[in-house]
Amino acid sequence: MFDLTDVGYVKRIVVGSTDPEKLSSEEAVQAEAALLNRCLSEAPRGRIIGVEKNFAVLNIGEHQVVLQAMTYHVGFARKPYWLDDSGVK
């Protein structure tokens, strides 16, 4: 049984594009998804404690650009040794 009082560290992982000036490449999205999967599968195993869903349609000239992003808040009992604030070591 998972209890929020056991959470000692929260990692925020954004998967997708949030900035219209700097769109995420497919490789960057795959790397973000791989980090999320690692957080949920390796020891110490994290749990998703919150999700933010972002969606925006922008008109740039004659074109429409759709920005989509999911932000996952993954809770851990303690910070994993393999997790760095700038990404995976």
N, CA, C and O atoms as a GROMACS GRO file, in nm:
protein
  356
    1MET      N    1   0.085  -0.118   0.000
    1MET     CA    2   0.000   0.000   0.000
    1MET      C    3   0.089   0.124   0.000
    1MET      O    4   0.184   0.133   0.078
    2PHE      N    5   0.059   0.218  -0.087
    2PHE     CA    6   0.137   0.341  -0.100
    2PHE      C    7   0.068   0.452  -0.023
    2PHE      O    8  -0.053   0.473  -0.035
    3ASP      N    9   0.147   0.524   0.058
    3ASP     CA   10   0.094   0.633   0.138
    3ASP      C   11   0.175   0.759   0.105
    3ASP      O   12   0.297   0.754   0.096
    4LEU      N   13   0.106   0.871   0.087
    4LEU     CA   14   0.176   0.995   0.053
    4LEU      C   15   0.269   1.042   0.164
    4LEU      O   16   0.362   1.118   0.138
    5THR      N   17   0.249   0.998   0.286
    5THR     CA   18   0.340   1.037   0.393
    5THR      C   19   0.477   0.971   0.377
    5THR      O   20   0.574   1.014   0.440
    6ASP      N   21   0.486   0.868   0.292
    6ASP     CA   22   0.614   0.801   0.265
    6ASP      C   23   0.698   0.876   0.162
    6ASP      O   24   0.816   0.845   0.145
    7VAL      N   25   0.641   0.975   0.095
    7VAL     CA   26   0.712   1.047  -0.011
    7VAL      C   27   0.811   1.145   0.051
    7VAL      O   28   0.772   1.234   0.127
    8GLY      N   29   0.937   1.128   0.017
    8GLY     CA   30   1.041   1.218   0.064
    8GLY      C   31   1.105   1.299  -0.046
    8GLY      O   32   1.175   1.397  -0.019
    9TYR      N   33   1.081   1.260  -0.172
    9TYR     CA   34   1.140   1.329  -0.287
    9TYR      C   35   1.042   1.320  -0.403
    9TYR      O   36   0.984   1.214  -0.428
   10VAL      N   37   1.023   1.431  -0.474
   10VAL     CA   38   0.935   1.435  -0.591
   10VAL      C   39   1.015   1.482  -0.711
   10VAL      O   40   1.081   1.586  -0.707
   11LYS      N   41   1.010   1.404  -0.818
   11LYS     CA   42   1.074   1.440  -0.945
   11LYS      C   43   0.965   1.479  -1.043
   11LYS      O   44   0.868   1.406  -1.062
   12ARG      N   45   0.981   1.596  -1.107
   12ARG     CA   46   0.886   1.648  -1.205
   12ARG      C   47   0.943   1.619  -1.343
   12ARG      O   48   1.052   1.665  -1.377
   13ILE      N   49   0.869   1.542  -1.424
   13ILE     CA   50   0.914   1.501  -1.556
   13ILE      C   51   0.814   1.552  -1.659
   13ILE      O   52   0.696   1.516  -1.655
   14VAL      N   53   0.861   1.636  -1.752
   14VAL     CA   54   0.777   1.692  -1.858
   14VAL      C   55   0.800   1.611  -1.985
   14VAL      O   56   0.914   1.598  -2.031
   15VAL      N   57   0.693   1.558  -2.042
   15VAL     CA   58   0.701   1.483  -2.167
   15VAL      C   59   0.620   1.560  -2.271
   15VAL      O   60   0.497   1.566  -2.262
   16GLY      N   61   0.689   1.619  -2.369
   16GLY     CA   62   0.622   1.696  -2.473
   16GLY      C   63   0.676   1.837  -2.483
   16GLY      O   64   0.777   1.870  -2.421
   17SER      N   65   0.608   1.919  -2.562
   17SER     CA   66   0.651   2.056  -2.587
   17SER      C   67   0.568   2.154  -2.506
   17SER      O   68   0.445   2.144  -2.501
   18THR      N   69   0.634   2.248  -2.442
   18THR     CA   70   0.565   2.352  -2.367
   18THR      C   71   0.602   2.492  -2.414
   18THR      O   72   0.535   2.589  -2.378
   19ASP      N   73   0.708   2.504  -2.492
   19ASP     CA   74   0.756   2.634  -2.539
   19ASP      C   75   0.747   2.641  -2.691
   19ASP      O   76   0.813   2.563  -2.760
   20PRO      N   77   0.666   2.735  -2.745
   20PRO     CA   78   0.653   2.742  -2.891
   20PRO      C   79   0.782   2.786  -2.961
   20PRO      O   80   0.799   2.760  -3.080
   21GLU      N   81   0.871   2.852  -2.890
   21GLU     CA   82   0.997   2.895  -2.948
   21GLU      C   83   1.096   2.779  -2.961
   21GLU      O   84   1.187   2.784  -3.043
   22LYS      N   85   1.076   2.675  -2.878
   22LYS     CA   86   1.170   2.563  -2.876
   22LYS      C   87   1.090   2.432  -2.872
   22LYS      O   88   1.064   2.378  -2.764
   23LEU      N   89   1.052   2.382  -2.989
   23LEU     CA   90   0.974   2.260  -2.996
   23LEU      C   91   1.063   2.139  -2.969
   23LEU      O   92   1.178   2.135  -3.012
   24SER      N   93   1.007   2.041  -2.898
   24SER     CA   94   1.083   1.920  -2.865
   24SER      C   95   1.092   1.828  -2.986
   24SER      O   96   0.994   1.811  -3.059
   25SER      N   97   1.209   1.771  -3.005
   25SER     CA   98   1.227   1.674  -3.113
   25SER      C   99   1.173   1.538  -3.066
   25SER      O  100   1.148   1.517  -2.947
   26GLU      N  101   1.157   1.448  -3.160
   26GLU     CA  102   1.109   1.314  -3.127
   26GLU      C  103   1.207   1.242  -3.034
   26GLU      O  104   1.167   1.167  -2.946
   27GLU      N  105   1.337   1.265  -3.056
   27GLU     CA  106   1.438   1.202  -2.970
   27GLU      C  107   1.428   1.254  -2.827
   27GLU      O  108   1.445   1.177  -2.732
   28ALA      N  109   1.402   1.384  -2.810
   28ALA     CA  110   1.390   1.441  -2.676
   28ALA      C  111   1.267   1.386  -2.605
   28ALA      O  112   1.273   1.357  -2.485
   29VAL      N  113   1.156   1.370  -2.677
   29VAL     CA  114   1.036   1.314  -2.617
   29VAL      C  115   1.060   1.169  -2.577
   29VAL      O  116   1.014   1.125  -2.471
   30GLN      N  117   1.130   1.093  -2.661
   30GLN     CA  118   1.162   0.954  -2.629
   30GLN      C  119   1.252   0.945  -2.504
   30GLN      O  120   1.235   0.855  -2.422
   31ALA      N  121   1.348   1.038  -2.492
   31ALA     CA  122   1.436   1.038  -2.375
   31ALA      C  123   1.358   1.072  -2.248
   31ALA      O  124   1.383   1.014  -2.142
   32GLU      N  125   1.264   1.165  -2.258
   32GLU     CA  126   1.181   1.200  -2.141
   32GLU      C  127   1.094   1.082  -2.100
   32GLU      O  128   1.078   1.055  -1.981
   33ALA      N  129   1.036   1.012  -2.198
   33ALA     CA  130   0.953   0.895  -2.169
   33ALA      C  131   1.038   0.782  -2.109
   33ALA      O  132   0.992   0.711  -2.019
   34ALA      N  133   1.162   0.766  -2.157
   34ALA     CA  134   1.251   0.665  -2.102
   34ALA      C  135   1.286   0.696  -1.956
   34ALA      O  136   1.294   0.605  -1.874
   35LEU      N  137   1.306   0.825  -1.923
   35LEU     CA  138   1.332   0.864  -1.784
   35LEU      C  139   1.212   0.833  -1.697
   35LEU      O  140   1.228   0.784  -1.585
   36LEU      N  141   1.092   0.862  -1.746
   36LEU     CA  142   0.970   0.831  -1.671
   36LEU      C  143   0.959   0.681  -1.646
   36LEU      O  144   0.929   0.639  -1.535
   37ASN      N  145   0.982   0.601  -1.749
   37ASN     CA  146   0.976   0.455  -1.734
   37ASN      C  147   1.080   0.405  -1.635
   37ASN      O  148   1.054   0.312  -1.558
   38ARG      N  149   1.198   0.465  -1.638
   38ARG     CA  150   1.303   0.423  -1.543
   38ARG      C  151   1.262   0.457  -1.400
   38ARG      O  152   1.286   0.378  -1.308
   39CYS      N  153   1.202   0.575  -1.381
   39CYS     CA  154   1.158   0.615  -1.248
   39CYS      C  155   1.050   0.522  -1.193
   39CYS      O  156   1.041   0.501  -1.072
   40LEU      N  157   0.968   0.466  -1.282
   40LEU     CA  158   0.858   0.381  -1.239
   40LEU      C  159   0.895   0.234  -1.229
   40LEU      O  160   0.818   0.155  -1.174
   41SER      N  161   1.013   0.195  -1.281
   41SER     CA  162   1.046   0.053  -1.284
   41SER      C  163   1.170   0.015  -1.204
   41SER      O  164   1.179  -0.098  -1.156
   42GLU      N  165   1.267   0.106  -1.188
   42GLU     CA  166   1.391   0.070  -1.118
   42GLU      C  167   1.381   0.101  -0.970
   42GLU      O  168   1.299   0.182  -0.927
   43ALA      N  169   1.466   0.036  -0.894
   43ALA     CA  170   1.468   0.058  -0.748
   43ALA      C  171   1.545   0.185  -0.716
   43ALA      O  172   1.649   0.208  -0.778
   44PRO      N  173   1.502   0.267  -0.626
   44PRO     CA  174   1.372   0.262  -0.557
   44PRO      C  175   1.261   0.305  -0.652
   44PRO      O  176   1.271   0.408  -0.719
   45ARG      N  177   1.157   0.227  -0.656
   45ARG     CA  178   1.048   0.250  -0.750
   45ARG      C  179   0.963   0.369  -0.708
   45ARG      O  180   0.920   0.379  -0.593
   46GLY      N  181   0.940   0.458  -0.803
   46GLY     CA  182   0.857   0.575  -0.777
   46GLY      C  183   0.712   0.548  -0.813
   46GLY      O  184   0.680   0.451  -0.882
   47ARG      N  185   0.626   0.635  -0.765
   47ARG     CA  186   0.483   0.628  -0.795
   47ARG      C  187   0.437   0.763  -0.848
   47ARG      O  188   0.483   0.867  -0.800
   48ILE      N  189   0.348   0.762  -0.944
   48ILE     CA  190   0.293   0.887  -0.996
   48ILE      C  191   0.195   0.941  -0.892
   48ILE      O  192   0.097   0.874  -0.856
   49ILE      N  193   0.222   1.062  -0.844
   49ILE     CA  194   0.135   1.123  -0.744
   49ILE      C  195   0.056   1.240  -0.800
   49ILE      O  196  -0.033   1.293  -0.734
   50GLY      N  197   0.088   1.281  -0.923
   50GLY     CA  198   0.014   1.390  -0.987
   50GLY      C  199   0.047   1.399  -1.134
   50GLY      O  200   0.157   1.363  -1.176
   51VAL      N  201  -0.050   1.449  -1.213
   51VAL     CA  202  -0.032   1.465  -1.356
   51VAL      C  203  -0.090   1.599  -1.398
   51VAL      O  204  -0.202   1.634  -1.360
   52GLU      N  205  -0.013   1.675  -1.476
   52GLU     CA  206  -0.061   1.799  -1.535
   52GLU      C  207  -0.072   1.776  -1.686
   52GLU      O  208   0.020   1.723  -1.748
   53LYS      N  209  -0.185   1.815  -1.744
   53LYS     CA  210  -0.205   1.801  -1.888
   53LYS      C  211  -0.209   1.940  -1.949
   53LYS      O  212  -0.294   2.022  -1.912
   54ASN      N  213  -0.119   1.967  -2.042
   54ASN     CA  214  -0.110   2.096  -2.108
   54ASN      C  215  -0.139   2.080  -2.256
   54ASN      O  216  -0.088   1.989  -2.321
   55PHE      N  217  -0.222   2.171  -2.309
   55PHE     CA  218  -0.259   2.166  -2.449
   55PHE      C  219  -0.278   2.310  -2.497
   55PHE      O  220  -0.349   2.387  -2.432
   56ALA      N  221  -0.217   2.346  -2.609
   56ALA     CA  222  -0.232   2.481  -2.662
   56ALA      C  223  -0.228   2.476  -2.814
   56ALA      O  224  -0.149   2.402  -2.873
   57VAL      N  225  -0.315   2.554  -2.877
   57VAL     CA  226  -0.316   2.569  -3.022
   57VAL      C  227  -0.272   2.711  -3.052
   57VAL      O  228  -0.337   2.807  -3.009
   58LEU      N  229  -0.163   2.725  -3.125
   58LEU     CA  230  -0.108   2.856  -3.158
   58LEU      C  231  -0.118   2.881  -3.307
   58LEU      O  232  -0.099   2.789  -3.387
   59ASN      N  233  -0.148   3.003  -3.344
   59ASN     CA  234  -0.147   3.043  -3.485
   59ASN      C  235  -0.019   3.121  -3.511
   59ASN      O  236   0.002   3.229  -3.457
   60ILE      N  237   0.065   3.064  -3.596
   60ILE     CA  238   0.190   3.128  -3.634
   60ILE      C  239   0.181   3.155  -3.784
   60ILE      O  240   0.199   3.064  -3.866
   61GLY      N  241   0.152   3.279  -3.818
   61GLY     CA  242   0.130   3.312  -3.958
   61GLY      C  243   0.004   3.243  -4.006
   61GLY      O  244  -0.104   3.261  -3.948
   62GLU      N  245   0.017   3.164  -4.112
   62GLU     CA  246  -0.096   3.090  -4.165
   62GLU      C  247  -0.104   2.948  -4.110
   62GLU      O  248  -0.194   2.872  -4.147
   63HIS      N  249  -0.013   2.912  -4.024
   63HIS     CA  250  -0.004   2.775  -3.974
   63HIS      C  251  -0.055   2.766  -3.830
   63HIS      O  252  -0.042   2.860  -3.752
   64GLN      N  253  -0.112   2.652  -3.800
   64GLN     CA  254  -0.150   2.623  -3.662
   64GLN      C  255  -0.051   2.523  -3.604
   64GLN      O  256  -0.017   2.423  -3.667
   65VAL      N  257  -0.004   2.552  -3.484
   65VAL     CA  258   0.088   2.463  -3.414
   65VAL      C  259   0.020   2.416  -3.287
   65VAL      O  260  -0.033   2.496  -3.210
   66VAL      N  261   0.021   2.286  -3.265
   66VAL     CA  262  -0.039   2.229  -3.146
   66VAL      C  263   0.073   2.188  -3.050
   66VAL      O  264   0.160   2.109  -3.086
   67LEU      N  265   0.069   2.242  -2.930
   67LEU     CA  266   0.166   2.205  -2.826
   67LEU      C  267   0.096   2.115  -2.725
   67LEU      O  268  -0.010   2.149  -2.672
   68GLN      N  269   0.155   2.001  -2.700
   68GLN     CA  270   0.098   1.909  -2.602
   68GLN      C  271   0.209   1.866  -2.509
   68GLN      O  272   0.322   1.840  -2.551
   69ALA      N  273   0.176   1.859  -2.381
   69ALA     CA  274   0.274   1.813  -2.283
   69ALA      C  275   0.202   1.752  -2.165
   69ALA      O  276   0.094   1.796  -2.126
   70MET      N  277   0.263   1.650  -2.110
   70MET     CA  278   0.215   1.588  -1.986
   70MET      C  279   0.328   1.604  -1.885
   70MET      O  280   0.444   1.572  -1.914
   71THR      N  281   0.295   1.654  -1.769
   71THR     CA  282   0.393   1.667  -1.662
   71THR      C  283   0.358   1.567  -1.554
   71THR      O  284   0.248   1.571  -1.498
   72TYR      N  285   0.451   1.478  -1.524
   72TYR     CA  286   0.429   1.374  -1.424
   72TYR      C  287   0.507   1.411  -1.298
   72TYR      O  288   0.623   1.449  -1.305
   73HIS      N  289   0.443   1.399  -1.185
   73HIS     CA  290   0.508   1.416  -1.056
   73HIS      C  291   0.524   1.277  -0.997
   73HIS      O  292   0.426   1.211  -0.960
   74VAL      N  293   0.649   1.233  -0.989
   74VAL     CA  294   0.679   1.098  -0.943
   74VAL      C  295   0.736   1.108  -0.801
   74VAL      O  296   0.837   1.174  -0.779
   75GLY      N  297   0.671   1.041  -0.708
   75GLY     CA  298   0.714   1.045  -0.569
   75GLY      C  299   0.798   0.924  -0.532
   75GLY      O  300   0.768   0.812  -0.572
   76PHE      N  301   0.904   0.949  -0.455
   76PHE     CA  302   0.994   0.845  -0.406
   76PHE      C  303   1.003   0.856  -0.254
   76PHE      O  304   0.984   0.964  -0.198
   77ALA      N  305   1.031   0.746  -0.190
   77ALA     CA  306   1.056   0.750  -0.046
   77ALA      C  307   1.186   0.824  -0.017
   77ALA      O  308   1.198   0.893   0.084
   78ARG      N  309   1.284   0.808  -0.106
   78ARG     CA  310   1.411   0.880  -0.097
   78ARG      C  311   1.460   0.905  -0.239
   78ARG      O  312   1.416   0.838  -0.332
   79LYS      N  313   1.549   1.000  -0.256
   79LYS     CA  314   1.600   1.031  -0.389
   79LYS      C  315   1.685   0.915  -0.440
   79LYS      O  316   1.777   0.871  -0.371
   80PRO      N  317   1.656   0.865  -0.561
   80PRO     CA  318   1.738   0.758  -0.618
   80PRO      C  319   1.880   0.807  -0.645
   80PRO      O  320   1.901   0.921  -0.686
   81TYR      N  321   1.977   0.720  -0.621
   81TYR     CA  322   2.117   0.758  -0.642
   81TYR      C  323   2.147   0.784  -0.788
   81TYR      O  324   2.237   0.863  -0.820
   82TRP      N  325   2.074   0.720  -0.879
   82TRP     CA  326   2.098   0.734  -1.022
   82TRP      C  327   2.028   0.855  -1.084
   82TRP      O  328   2.048   0.884  -1.202
   83LEU      N  329   1.948   0.924  -1.006
   83LEU     CA  330   1.871   1.038  -1.059
   83LEU      C  331   1.942   1.168  -1.029
   83LEU      O  332   1.973   1.199  -0.914
   84ASP      N  333   1.968   1.244  -1.136
   84ASP     CA  334   2.031   1.375  -1.125
   84ASP      C  335   1.926   1.477  -1.160
   84ASP      O  336   1.834   1.447  -1.236
   85ASP      N  337   1.935   1.600  -1.106
   85ASP     CA  338   1.837   1.702  -1.135
   85ASP      C  339   1.838   1.747  -1.280
   85ASP      O  340   1.738   1.799  -1.329
   86SER      N  341   1.948   1.729  -1.350
   86SER     CA  342   1.956   1.767  -1.491
   86SER      C  343   1.919   1.653  -1.584
   86SER      O  344   1.915   1.672  -1.706
   87GLY      N  345   1.892   1.534  -1.531
   87GLY     CA  346   1.857   1.420  -1.615
   87GLY      C  347   1.919   1.294  -1.558
   87GLY      O  348   1.953   1.289  -1.440
   88VAL      N  349   1.933   1.193  -1.639
   88VAL     CA  350   1.989   1.066  -1.595
   88VAL      C  351   2.139   1.070  -1.608
   88VAL      O  352   2.192   1.122  -1.706
   89LYS      N  353   2.208   1.014  -1.510
   89LYS     CA  354   2.354   1.008  -1.514
   89LYS      C  355   2.399   0.908  -1.617
   89LYS      O  356   2.519   0.888  -1.635
   0.00000   0.00000   0.00000
